[in-house]
Structure formats: structure tokens, C-alpha cells
Amino acid sequence: MADTVENAASSPDQPQPWAELGLKEDEYLRIREILGRRPTGAELAMYSVMWSEHCSYKSSKVHLRKFAEVPAETPAGKLLAGIGENAGVIDIGQGYAVTFKVESHNHPSYVEPYQGAATGVGGIVRDILAMGARPIGVMDPLRFGPLDAPDTARVLPGVVAGVGGYGNCLGLPNIGGEVVFDQSYLGNPLVNALCIGVLRHEDLHLAKATGVGNKAILYGAATGGDGIGGASILASETFDDTKPSKRPAVQVGDPFMEKLLIECTLELFAAKLITGIQDFGAAGISCATSELAAAGDGGMHVDLDLVPLRDSTLSPEEILMSESQERMMAIVEPDDVEAFLAICRRWDVQATVIGEVTDGDRLIIDWHGETIVDVDPKTVAHEGPVYERPLARPDWLDAVQASGVDGLSRPASGPELADTLLRLVGSPNLCDKSWVTDQYDRYVRGNSVLAQPEDSGMLRIDDASGLGVALATDCNGRFAYLNPRRGAQLALAEAYRNVAVSGAQPVAITDCLNFGSPEDPAVMWQFSEAIEGLIEGCLELGTPVTGGNVSFYNQTGDTAILPTPVVGVLGVIDDVTARTPVGFAPSGEVDGAEIWLLGETRDEFAGSVWADVVHGHLGGQPPALDLDHEKRLAGLLVRAARRGLLNSAHDLSEGGLAQALVESALRYGVGASVSLGDDDPFVALFSESTGRVLVSLSSANAPELIDLATEAGIPFRRLGTTGGDSLEVEGQFTLSLDEIRTVWQAPIPAALAAAGH
């Protein structure tokens, strides 16, 4: 028998499992205060999932509010919908808008790698769909423990298969992302998923229930026992799989159902049958009903008996907490209900009217004819606890920052430099990632203009004009560990630069902020510093913040992950045929291709791949950053692309110039010969100074590039020429591309083969 509101009022002292559901004692007492009685079991279930860290942002809200300092409209971009919606929407011109967002599915992907990753993709796709957009592409920033760790061999293949399996079945190209390995992610991988969608301005939809008498229709998959309390609980405490609360079932995805749901929803939008819509993500029906009602102009009444179930034994609390996938809720005018249901039938999508918008401000849910929920939805969805967690700069950071790289031995001769290059090229974070990306369909739908291993992914939006968008995600957790404020800005700058090298003008960002426990003052200090860094960076670069995600409790025992504020940057390109690829152009396509370096190289190795791989060292201060320089450099690259000056452009980041030369050469098998002049060859090749780009171009175009660089105030120098089948650094070494490629391609397949994959 269900615990009714009437029963709750008459039995105030009945024990309740609030702690087992992840609530703190003061939170439980606050719920009783709000209701004026103890909550029913169903109300307790709703509050527990909606007030979880994952859903309520209770530890991060005070910091995230500072993003309001970044204007929603700048010369670079204009937001049509921003923070607080399912996903941000930005105007890209010609009446088009795009919506994009990145979210985490970290802990579920450790428990069940395939389904955790797959449902992470499915959830972010529905967020995009709920804005009125057609999803057109996905990306996957991934982070794992050491490549040779036994558990990485368990998690990595499952996660990659889940990302690829779900996205491929949906027919969405995977155009970019990251694959990073570090000891701190062992036992706590990061599986971040990004989706982008396109819509016309007039097609924008928001998540709110308006219009008394309008019907609430649940459509899509039936509700099952999978994922009860899943992401909302898993992501809201320090991860420890020995606790019962840490072992709820991970959601199970059905991409074929989601594909039907997408097409059905887009037809419903086109028929103008939807007045409000919400996807079912973390917290399931609890989330959809409370958020729609809280954002609307009335209340809502729901009959839980009408919810289609895959498991008839589910209790009302379980139905409210289930995170079963491929479900949406739409608010529909009564006269449009039959047309709505008819379209759903045509797509073989189950749809059921389960409630309606009511006068007043209450969310009332009945079960077997009795009321089991009677709450103000705003208290569930928007008025949860807000914590100002203690934060403090950690004592250990002084010693870490003082432990620079000056005492580390450096290669001194040409052969030593060559050995260093091969060692870095064959390291897990710089090696070939095609074992991963070849499992993704990068070109389905036919609008992928650039995809991995390019610096950014690019999609055509309009066939007639060539209008397109580019996207990149980046973060160097080692830099963020050394200096979280600058590390976040370096992540922003790299993603910004990666978009610009393709020829697209960066216009907006999204972020996925992955950190350890918010109950650790050092972690909260890292988080606060990263937020401040992103705000400063976005103000300088003029990039609005469309929204994003916070993922806390990413740690195993007392060991937190490296602070990992992943930043996704969106760029717009007027004509995708003017794009600039990464690789040196094959001989015969161009004459006299010259290689130039834009930007200034300094002796900066703290947090570098060289320090990590060769010396196992992490200390010092990360590279300096000049955001005004980044802005001017991006402008130069966009103008050069529009004029068709460049054959290729590649951002310098991890591994420095050496890695950029290798990747540019291996892309199409075109070698290069470069001269470093009187520069220290080690610094020139391996420094990770920011704000640098390697370009190749016809010698006939060099004078115009020099003019643009001079006008922008960007340092430049000619390094050499493309051609041949080797990489030559004059006076130092020559390595064949075959030898480099063999070393570069080996690590991931070899590690997984050794583990039996």
C-alpha cells in the first residue's frame, strides 16, 4: 500500500530512509519544514533525486551564478537561450541557430562501461532535441587510467563501444573529442558527451508547462527498473562501489527507440503540436514533471497509474526515480492531443496522456486513486539546498609550483632529440587514437566537413550557402592541477584556437567541469578558481557561455582526479569550402609549399608531456597565456582562410612543434624539412608555449600572410618546406615517416592486445 499524503500527515514519526537515499539530516528536516509534515515515500524519492548534487548543483550554484557576468550577446555571438535551459542556443546567421552542450556520465561508465557511455550519448542527444533542434553530431571527451592498467582494458573498450554503438545507430557523426590517460582517472574514468543540433530561430522550444487544461503526454519507451536512482545518486557522492547506494542499475539504452523518438519529435514540432517539452534524464519523471511545472504558469496533476511500465511490480517511488532512457514529456493543447498521438502511432512510439496543467502552484501525483505527492514544484526543482562549501588553497600547492623543470635533464644532441620525439610520439597521450575513432561513423549524414584527427570537427549547416560550424573540446588536467585558474583558461584558449585554425570564427562555449569531492576545501578552491578563470577568459575573448555541466565526487577513496574543466568551443564559418585542414597537402596539389610558425616559443615545460613521459614529473607553473594574442591570432587565421591563403594549419599544444610537425606530416604522408636556426633545438621542438600555430602555404601566398600577421601583431617565422617521405630537422636528425608512423600507431592496439582485446 502506497504512503499517501493523508497518511504522512497523520504519522509524523514514521521512520524514513532519507540517509539511504543520499539526503543529509538537515536536508530532510528542510523538506519536512517546506511541507509542514513528513514527506510521503514518493515525495522523499522525488526530493532525494532532485536535490542530489547531480541534479541540483547545490555545491556549485553559488559559483556558477558568476557566469552571469559574461554577456549573452557579444560581437562574436548572440545567445537565444542560455544557462538554465536543457541546452544553450546561439544565433549563427541566415535564420539558423545551433544548440550544443556537453555533459558527464562518469560513474555509470565505470560501473557498466558500455551502457554508461551509450546512455550518456542518448541523454545529451535528447537535451538537444528538447530545444526544438535536429541533432546533427556528437563528440566524446574521454579520460582513462594508465593505458597499461588492467582496469583500463576493461573500461576503455566498453566505453568506446558504447559511444560508437549508440551514436552510430542514431546516424549521428562523431566529429571530435579527446582520449587522455592519467593515473588519477584509474577507478574514475571521465566520459563526457557533447551533442550539437540545428534549428531555425522560430523553432526554438523551452521546457515549461503553460496553459491550464493542457495535457502532459509521456511518450517514448516504457518505464522500467533500470537506472533507478542511477546517475543522480551515482554522481552525488564519493565513488565507493561497496556501498549499497552506489550500486543502482545503470540505465540501459535502446538507440533504435531513440532514433524513432527523434524523428517523431521533429514531426511533432513541425506540426506545431507542442507547447512545452522536457526530456527524461537524471531523476526521470521526478525531473520532467517538477521542472516543467516549476517553469510554467500553473501546477500539474499526474496519474502515475497511467505510466506505461515494463515491470508491473515497480513501486510508485521506483517509477518516480527510474532513469529509463528514450522518454520525453510534452505539454499539448487538448484539441491537439489526437493529432499528437496519431503522429506517435505512425512512428511506432508509445504515447500516453498521464496528466494536465492545473490552476495554482501544486504538483499533485496520484496512485491507485490516492494522492502520494502534493508539493510546490519550485521547491523540488529550483529551491533545493545551496551550499557555500569551505574552500582553501591547498598547502601542498606551494611545493608543487616550486618544483619546476629546471633540474630535469634535457636531450643535448640530434640523436637524443630524435629519440625524445619517438618516445613522445609513442606515448599514450600523443599516439594515434584511430583505434578509438575508427569505431565511430564520422561521415554519416554527409555533412561532416572535418572530423578526427583534425583539430576541430566541422559540419555543413546550409547546402546553398555553405554555412557551417566547427567544434572543439579541450582540457589539460596537468595544467589545471598546477594552476586551476590558468589551467581553465588554457583549456578555453586551446579549444578556441582549434576552432580558429579550421577557418571558423569562435562564437560561444559550453563546459563540463569534472572535479573531486566538493566536501574537500582544496577541491572547492580548484573549482572556484577554474570558474573565475573561465569568466575572465570569456570576457576577454567575447564568447558567451551557453551552459554546461558540473561533475563532482570524481575520486577514488581520498584521491581526486586531476581537475578537469573540459571546454567546448563553437565556431561559425561562412563557407565550409574555405576550411583549412591539419595535414600538409600532398605533392602535386600545391607548388613550393612553405612551413611557417605563427606565435612565440618560450622555454615552458612545466606540466608538459615531455616532463610527464620522460621524467614522471608534474610541478611548476603552466605556460603563460595572452588572451588578447589568442584573439588576434584567431582573427588572422579566419581572414587567411577566407582568402584561401593556407594549405594547412595545426595548433601547437601537447608535444609542441615536434608533435604538430609529426601529425601534419602523417595526415597525408607528406614529409617536411625545417630549420630551427640558432634556437635551442630542444626548446624549439618540445616547448608547450601557447598561442602558436603551424601553417603551410604556397610561397606565392607568403607575402599576404606576412601582411596579415604584421597587421595582427602576431610573430612569425619561416621554418622550411613540405615534401618527401621523412621529417628532417636540419643539423639535428632525419626520421622516415614510416618509422614515426610505426611508433605512433602501436600503443593502444598493443596495450589492448596484451590484455586480450
WOSULBEL-V363154 format. One record per residue. N is the residue number from 1. PSI is psi in degrees with one decimal (* if undefined). Layout:
BEGIN
n=N psi=PSI
n=N psi=PSI
END
This chain:
BEGIN
n=1 psi=134.1
n=2 psi=151.1
n=3 psi=107.5
n=4 psi=165.8
n=5 psi=-40.0
n=6 psi=-42.5
n=7 psi=-39.2
n=8 psi=-37.9
n=9 psi=-27.7
n=10 psi=-3.0
n=11 psi=66.6
n=12 psi=-23.9
n=13 psi=7.5
n=14 psi=127.1
n=15 psi=143.8
n=16 psi=145.7
n=17 psi=50.3
n=18 psi=-36.8
n=19 psi=-41.3
n=20 psi=-25.5
n=21 psi=6.7
n=22 psi=4.9
n=23 psi=146.4
n=24 psi=160.7
n=25 psi=-42.0
n=26 psi=-29.8
n=27 psi=-42.4
n=28 psi=-43.5
n=29 psi=-34.9
n=30 psi=-39.1
n=31 psi=-43.9
n=32 psi=-37.7
n=33 psi=-42.9
n=34 psi=-43.9
n=35 psi=-20.5
n=36 psi=17.7
n=37 psi=177.3
n=38 psi=152.5
n=39 psi=152.6
n=40 psi=169.8
n=41 psi=-38.2
n=42 psi=-41.0
n=43 psi=-40.1
n=44 psi=-40.6
n=45 psi=-44.8
n=46 psi=-50.2
n=47 psi=-38.0
n=48 psi=-41.4
n=49 psi=-37.9
n=50 psi=-23.7
n=51 psi=7.1
n=52 psi=160.4
n=53 psi=-41.5
n=54 psi=-37.7
n=55 psi=-33.5
n=56 psi=-14.6
n=57 psi=37.8
n=58 psi=-26.5
n=59 psi=-16.1
n=60 psi=-14.2
n=61 psi=-41.7
n=62 psi=-28.4
n=63 psi=-39.5
n=64 psi=-29.2
n=65 psi=-23.7
n=66 psi=-18.9
n=67 psi=-16.1
n=68 psi=-17.7
n=69 psi=-21.9
n=70 psi=121.0
n=71 psi=146.3
n=72 psi=-14.2
n=73 psi=125.5
n=74 psi=171.5
n=75 psi=-25.8
n=76 psi=-40.5
n=77 psi=157.9
n=78 psi=122.4
n=79 psi=134.2
n=80 psi=-24.1
n=81 psi=142.0
n=82 psi=-143.9
n=83 psi=133.5
n=84 psi=-21.0
n=85 psi=173.4
n=86 psi=-35.1
n=87 psi=155.2
n=88 psi=152.0
n=89 psi=131.9
n=90 psi=139.4
n=91 psi=129.5
n=92 psi=10.0
n=93 psi=164.2
n=94 psi=25.2
n=95 psi=0.9
n=96 psi=152.6
n=97 psi=154.7
n=98 psi=149.5
n=99 psi=135.4
n=100 psi=150.5
n=101 psi=150.5
n=102 psi=136.8
n=103 psi=168.5
n=104 psi=150.4
n=105 psi=58.4
n=106 psi=-62.6
n=107 psi=-42.1
n=108 psi=-32.2
n=109 psi=-18.6
n=110 psi=-42.2
n=111 psi=-47.9
n=112 psi=89.8
n=113 psi=-45.9
n=114 psi=-56.6
n=115 psi=-33.4
n=116 psi=-45.3
n=117 psi=-42.1
n=118 psi=-46.5
n=119 psi=-21.1
n=120 psi=-42.7
n=121 psi=-47.0
n=122 psi=-39.3
n=123 psi=-43.7
n=124 psi=-30.9
n=125 psi=-41.3
n=126 psi=-31.9
n=127 psi=-42.8
n=128 psi=-43.9
n=129 psi=-39.0
n=130 psi=-16.1
n=131 psi=-2.2
n=132 psi=12.0
n=133 psi=153.1
n=134 psi=121.6
n=135 psi=134.4
n=136 psi=-6.0
n=137 psi=158.6
n=138 psi=162.6
n=139 psi=160.8
n=140 psi=90.5
n=141 psi=116.2
n=142 psi=145.6
n=143 psi=133.6
n=144 psi=169.3
n=145 psi=-173.2
n=146 psi=143.0
n=147 psi=-32.9
n=148 psi=6.3
n=149 psi=137.2
n=150 psi=-39.4
n=151 psi=-27.0
n=152 psi=-36.6
n=153 psi=-22.1
n=154 psi=-44.7
n=155 psi=-45.7
n=156 psi=-53.3
n=157 psi=-37.5
n=158 psi=-42.5
n=159 psi=-47.5
n=160 psi=-42.3
n=161 psi=-36.7
n=162 psi=-45.5
n=163 psi=-48.1
n=164 psi=-43.7
n=165 psi=-45.0
n=166 psi=-49.0
n=167 psi=-41.0
n=168 psi=-41.3
n=169 psi=-31.0
n=170 psi=-14.8
n=171 psi=36.6
n=172 psi=125.0
n=173 psi=138.9
n=174 psi=107.5
n=175 psi=-1.6
n=176 psi=-178.9
n=177 psi=-157.9
n=178 psi=153.0
n=179 psi=112.5
n=180 psi=141.7
n=181 psi=134.4
n=182 psi=146.7
n=183 psi=-33.8
n=184 psi=-19.6
n=185 psi=0.5
n=186 psi=120.9
n=187 psi=-8.1
n=188 psi=70.4
n=189 psi=156.3
n=190 psi=121.1
n=191 psi=95.5
n=192 psi=139.3
n=193 psi=133.8
n=194 psi=142.4
n=195 psi=147.1
n=196 psi=141.3
n=197 psi=162.3
n=198 psi=145.0
n=199 psi=160.9
n=200 psi=153.5
n=201 psi=-41.7
n=202 psi=-8.8
n=203 psi=3.2
n=204 psi=132.1
n=205 psi=148.5
n=206 psi=159.7
n=207 psi=88.5
n=208 psi=144.9
n=209 psi=109.1
n=210 psi=158.2
n=211 psi=97.1
n=212 psi=131.6
n=213 psi=-15.3
n=214 psi=147.6
n=215 psi=144.5
n=216 psi=117.4
n=217 psi=122.7
n=218 psi=125.1
n=219 psi=153.4
n=220 psi=-143.0
n=221 psi=159.4
n=222 psi=162.1
n=223 psi=129.2
n=224 psi=-172.0
n=225 psi=-2.6
n=226 psi=138.6
n=227 psi=23.3
n=228 psi=115.6
n=229 psi=9.2
n=230 psi=-92.8
n=231 psi=-36.6
n=232 psi=-34.9
n=233 psi=-45.1
n=234 psi=-36.9
n=235 psi=9.4
n=236 psi=10.4
n=237 psi=163.5
n=238 psi=132.4
n=239 psi=122.2
n=240 psi=102.4
n=241 psi=7.8
n=242 psi=-15.7
n=243 psi=137.7
n=244 psi=-40.0
n=245 psi=-11.7
n=246 psi=2.5
n=247 psi=43.4
n=248 psi=161.7
n=249 psi=131.6
n=250 psi=144.0
n=251 psi=149.3
n=252 psi=125.3
n=253 psi=151.7
n=254 psi=91.5
n=255 psi=-27.4
n=256 psi=-37.1
n=257 psi=-40.5
n=258 psi=-37.3
n=259 psi=-43.8
n=260 psi=-40.8
n=261 psi=-40.7
n=262 psi=-53.0
n=263 psi=-38.5
n=264 psi=-46.0
n=265 psi=-41.3
n=266 psi=-35.7
n=267 psi=-37.3
n=268 psi=-40.7
n=269 psi=-47.4
n=270 psi=-32.8
n=271 psi=-1.5
n=272 psi=46.1
n=273 psi=-0.6
n=274 psi=127.4
n=275 psi=-19.6
n=276 psi=150.8
n=277 psi=148.2
n=278 psi=134.3
n=279 psi=161.8
n=280 psi=105.5
n=281 psi=-134.4
n=282 psi=136.8
n=283 psi=-2.2
n=284 psi=-129.8
n=285 psi=-34.0
n=286 psi=-42.5
n=287 psi=-51.2
n=288 psi=-45.5
n=289 psi=-46.2
n=290 psi=-39.3
n=291 psi=-41.6
n=292 psi=-45.6
n=293 psi=-41.1
n=294 psi=-32.7
n=295 psi=-5.9
n=296 psi=-161.6
n=297 psi=16.0
n=298 psi=-158.6
n=299 psi=-162.8
n=300 psi=142.5
n=301 psi=132.0
n=302 psi=137.9
n=303 psi=106.4
n=304 psi=-21.1
n=305 psi=-22.1
n=306 psi=-9.2
n=307 psi=122.2
n=308 psi=130.3
n=309 psi=144.2
n=310 psi=-18.4
n=311 psi=108.5
n=312 psi=-9.2
n=313 psi=-2.1
n=314 psi=137.2
n=315 psi=163.2
n=316 psi=-35.6
n=317 psi=-41.6
n=318 psi=-37.5
n=319 psi=-41.9
n=320 psi=-30.1
n=321 psi=-13.9
n=322 psi=135.5
n=323 psi=33.4
n=324 psi=143.5
n=325 psi=177.5
n=326 psi=42.6
n=327 psi=145.6
n=328 psi=161.3
n=329 psi=129.6
n=330 psi=146.5
n=331 psi=124.2
n=332 psi=137.0
n=333 psi=144.5
n=334 psi=-40.0
n=335 psi=-14.5
n=336 psi=-1.9
n=337 psi=-46.1
n=338 psi=-39.0
n=339 psi=-38.5
n=340 psi=-50.4
n=341 psi=-34.0
n=342 psi=-41.9
n=343 psi=-40.0
n=344 psi=-40.8
n=345 psi=-39.2
n=346 psi=-32.3
n=347 psi=5.9
n=348 psi=40.4
n=349 psi=120.8
n=350 psi=133.7
n=351 psi=136.6
n=352 psi=130.4
n=353 psi=117.8
n=354 psi=-2.1
n=355 psi=-168.3
n=356 psi=161.0
n=357 psi=134.8
n=358 psi=163.5
n=359 psi=146.8
n=360 psi=-160.7
n=361 psi=31.8
n=362 psi=143.6
n=363 psi=114.1
n=364 psi=126.9
n=365 psi=127.7
n=366 psi=154.4
n=367 psi=121.6
n=368 psi=40.3
n=369 psi=3.4
n=370 psi=149.7
n=371 psi=122.6
n=372 psi=-10.7
n=373 psi=128.5
n=374 psi=92.8
n=375 psi=160.6
n=376 psi=115.5
n=377 psi=-26.3
n=378 psi=-33.5
n=379 psi=-24.3
n=380 psi=-48.2
n=381 psi=-33.2
n=382 psi=-11.0
n=383 psi=35.5
n=384 psi=-179.8
n=385 psi=146.1
n=386 psi=115.6
n=387 psi=134.2
n=388 psi=83.0
n=389 psi=144.3
n=390 psi=139.4
n=391 psi=145.8
n=392 psi=135.0
n=393 psi=126.6
n=394 psi=143.3
n=395 psi=-32.1
n=396 psi=-14.5
n=397 psi=-33.4
n=398 psi=-47.0
n=399 psi=-39.0
n=400 psi=-46.8
n=401 psi=-28.6
n=402 psi=-18.7
n=403 psi=75.6
n=404 psi=-163.4
n=405 psi=4.2
n=406 psi=-33.3
n=407 psi=0.1
n=408 psi=134.5
n=409 psi=141.8
n=410 psi=149.6
n=411 psi=138.3
n=412 psi=-18.5
n=413 psi=168.9
n=414 psi=-49.9
n=415 psi=-37.1
n=416 psi=-37.4
n=417 psi=-42.3
n=418 psi=-43.8
n=419 psi=-39.8
n=420 psi=-43.5
n=421 psi=-47.3
n=422 psi=-37.1
n=423 psi=-40.8
n=424 psi=-42.9
n=425 psi=-32.8
n=426 psi=13.7
n=427 psi=154.4
n=428 psi=-36.6
n=429 psi=-12.0
n=430 psi=-6.2
n=431 psi=173.9
n=432 psi=130.5
n=433 psi=14.9
n=434 psi=-20.1
n=435 psi=-35.4
n=436 psi=-56.0
n=437 psi=-22.7
n=438 psi=-13.8
n=439 psi=-4.7
n=440 psi=142.0
n=441 psi=113.2
n=442 psi=-11.3
n=443 psi=3.8
n=444 psi=148.9
n=445 psi=-14.6
n=446 psi=10.2
n=447 psi=7.7
n=448 psi=117.4
n=449 psi=-39.1
n=450 psi=144.2
n=451 psi=178.4
n=452 psi=140.0
n=453 psi=32.0
n=454 psi=162.9
n=455 psi=-30.7
n=456 psi=156.2
n=457 psi=148.6
n=458 psi=136.5
n=459 psi=137.3
n=460 psi=132.2
n=461 psi=-42.3
n=462 psi=120.5
n=463 psi=-38.9
n=464 psi=-47.1
n=465 psi=-21.1
n=466 psi=5.9
n=467 psi=135.5
n=468 psi=173.6
n=469 psi=151.6
n=470 psi=149.8
n=471 psi=140.7
n=472 psi=144.8
n=473 psi=142.9
n=474 psi=153.0
n=475 psi=132.9
n=476 psi=101.9
n=477 psi=-28.0
n=478 psi=-42.2
n=479 psi=-42.6
n=480 psi=-31.2
n=481 psi=-42.9
n=482 psi=-34.6
n=483 psi=93.5
n=484 psi=-33.6
n=485 psi=-51.1
n=486 psi=-34.3
n=487 psi=-41.1
n=488 psi=-40.3
n=489 psi=-35.7
n=490 psi=-36.6
n=491 psi=-45.5
n=492 psi=-47.3
n=493 psi=-39.4
n=494 psi=-44.4
n=495 psi=-39.9
n=496 psi=-46.2
n=497 psi=-39.1
n=498 psi=-31.6
n=499 psi=-42.5
n=500 psi=-35.5
n=501 psi=-23.6
n=502 psi=-11.7
n=503 psi=1.4
n=504 psi=144.7
n=505 psi=117.0
n=506 psi=135.6
n=507 psi=-19.9
n=508 psi=164.1
n=509 psi=159.0
n=510 psi=163.0
n=511 psi=154.0
n=512 psi=106.0
n=513 psi=101.3
n=514 psi=117.9
n=515 psi=173.9
n=516 psi=-150.5
n=517 psi=130.0
n=518 psi=-10.8
n=519 psi=-3.6
n=520 psi=115.6
n=521 psi=-32.1
n=522 psi=-40.5
n=523 psi=-42.3
n=524 psi=-32.6
n=525 psi=-43.8
n=526 psi=-44.8
n=527 psi=-48.1
n=528 psi=-43.1
n=529 psi=-41.2
n=530 psi=-42.9
n=531 psi=-48.8
n=532 psi=-39.7
n=533 psi=-42.1
n=534 psi=-39.4
n=535 psi=-48.5
n=536 psi=-43.4
n=537 psi=-43.7
n=538 psi=-35.6
n=539 psi=-40.7
n=540 psi=-42.0
n=541 psi=-16.3
n=542 psi=35.5
n=543 psi=112.4
n=544 psi=153.2
n=545 psi=116.0
n=546 psi=-18.7
n=547 psi=-170.4
n=548 psi=-146.7
n=549 psi=146.2
n=550 psi=131.3
n=551 psi=109.0
n=552 psi=-180.0
n=553 psi=29.0
n=554 psi=83.2
n=555 psi=157.8
n=556 psi=114.1
n=557 psi=-126.7
n=558 psi=2.5
n=559 psi=110.7
n=560 psi=154.6
n=561 psi=163.5
n=562 psi=137.0
n=563 psi=126.8
n=564 psi=78.4
n=565 psi=90.2
n=566 psi=131.2
n=567 psi=128.9
n=568 psi=130.0
n=569 psi=134.1
n=570 psi=134.6
n=571 psi=158.3
n=572 psi=136.3
n=573 psi=130.1
n=574 psi=-32.7
n=575 psi=112.2
n=576 psi=-17.1
n=577 psi=-13.1
n=578 psi=12.2
n=579 psi=158.6
n=580 psi=119.4
n=581 psi=174.0
n=582 psi=-39.8
n=583 psi=149.0
n=584 psi=135.3
n=585 psi=140.1
n=586 psi=148.1
n=587 psi=145.0
n=588 psi=-27.8
n=589 psi=-26.5
n=590 psi=158.8
n=591 psi=135.9
n=592 psi=47.3
n=593 psi=126.9
n=594 psi=151.8
n=595 psi=126.2
n=596 psi=151.3
n=597 psi=124.4
n=598 psi=132.7
n=599 psi=174.2
n=600 psi=135.7
n=601 psi=129.9
n=602 psi=167.7
n=603 psi=86.1
n=604 psi=106.9
n=605 psi=-3.0
n=606 psi=130.0
n=607 psi=6.0
n=608 psi=163.6
n=609 psi=-38.3
n=610 psi=-48.2
n=611 psi=-35.7
n=612 psi=-51.3
n=613 psi=-44.8
n=614 psi=-36.3
n=615 psi=-5.3
n=616 psi=34.6
n=617 psi=137.7
n=618 psi=103.3
n=619 psi=167.5
n=620 psi=-165.1
n=621 psi=137.7
n=622 psi=170.5
n=623 psi=151.0
n=624 psi=157.6
n=625 psi=132.6
n=626 psi=98.9
n=627 psi=-31.4
n=628 psi=-39.6
n=629 psi=-43.8
n=630 psi=-39.4
n=631 psi=-43.6
n=632 psi=-37.2
n=633 psi=-43.0
n=634 psi=-42.9
n=635 psi=-40.8
n=636 psi=-45.6
n=637 psi=-39.1
n=638 psi=-43.7
n=639 psi=-39.8
n=640 psi=-38.3
n=641 psi=-43.5
n=642 psi=-32.8
n=643 psi=-1.5
n=644 psi=32.8
n=645 psi=-27.6
n=646 psi=138.0
n=647 psi=-33.7
n=648 psi=160.0
n=649 psi=134.6
n=650 psi=125.2
n=651 psi=141.8
n=652 psi=124.8
n=653 psi=-116.8
n=654 psi=130.9
n=655 psi=-9.1
n=656 psi=-151.7
n=657 psi=-39.3
n=658 psi=-47.2
n=659 psi=-38.4
n=660 psi=-40.9
n=661 psi=-45.1
n=662 psi=-49.3
n=663 psi=-36.1
n=664 psi=-36.9
n=665 psi=-43.3
n=666 psi=-21.1
n=667 psi=-47.5
n=668 psi=12.9
n=669 psi=35.4
n=670 psi=120.7
n=671 psi=-175.4
n=672 psi=152.6
n=673 psi=124.8
n=674 psi=153.8
n=675 psi=134.2
n=676 psi=3.6
n=677 psi=-135.3
n=678 psi=4.9
n=679 psi=152.4
n=680 psi=115.9
n=681 psi=-33.2
n=682 psi=-47.5
n=683 psi=-44.8
n=684 psi=-38.0
n=685 psi=-37.5
n=686 psi=-6.5
n=687 psi=147.5
n=688 psi=35.7
n=689 psi=145.4
n=690 psi=178.1
n=691 psi=31.6
n=692 psi=145.8
n=693 psi=135.6
n=694 psi=125.3
n=695 psi=154.3
n=696 psi=148.2
n=697 psi=161.3
n=698 psi=143.2
n=699 psi=-27.9
n=700 psi=-24.9
n=701 psi=-7.6
n=702 psi=-43.8
n=703 psi=-38.7
n=704 psi=-37.4
n=705 psi=-42.0
n=706 psi=-41.9
n=707 psi=-44.9
n=708 psi=-43.0
n=709 psi=-41.0
n=710 psi=-44.4
n=711 psi=-37.8
n=712 psi=-8.5
n=713 psi=33.4
n=714 psi=121.8
n=715 psi=148.0
n=716 psi=155.4
n=717 psi=146.5
n=718 psi=130.4
n=719 psi=-35.6
n=720 psi=-147.9
n=721 psi=159.1
n=722 psi=162.0
n=723 psi=162.1
n=724 psi=-169.5
n=725 psi=28.4
n=726 psi=166.7
n=727 psi=115.2
n=728 psi=128.0
n=729 psi=106.4
n=730 psi=131.0
n=731 psi=0.4
n=732 psi=-61.3
n=733 psi=163.3
n=734 psi=128.2
n=735 psi=134.8
n=736 psi=149.2
n=737 psi=-31.9
n=738 psi=-42.8
n=739 psi=-44.0
n=740 psi=-44.4
n=741 psi=-39.7
n=742 psi=-45.1
n=743 psi=-41.0
n=744 psi=-38.1
n=745 psi=-16.3
n=746 psi=-39.1
n=747 psi=-53.0
n=748 psi=-49.4
n=749 psi=-39.3
n=750 psi=-43.3
n=751 psi=-41.8
n=752 psi=-33.3
n=753 psi=-40.0
n=754 psi=-27.2
n=755 psi=4.3
n=756 psi=14.7
n=757 psi=*
END
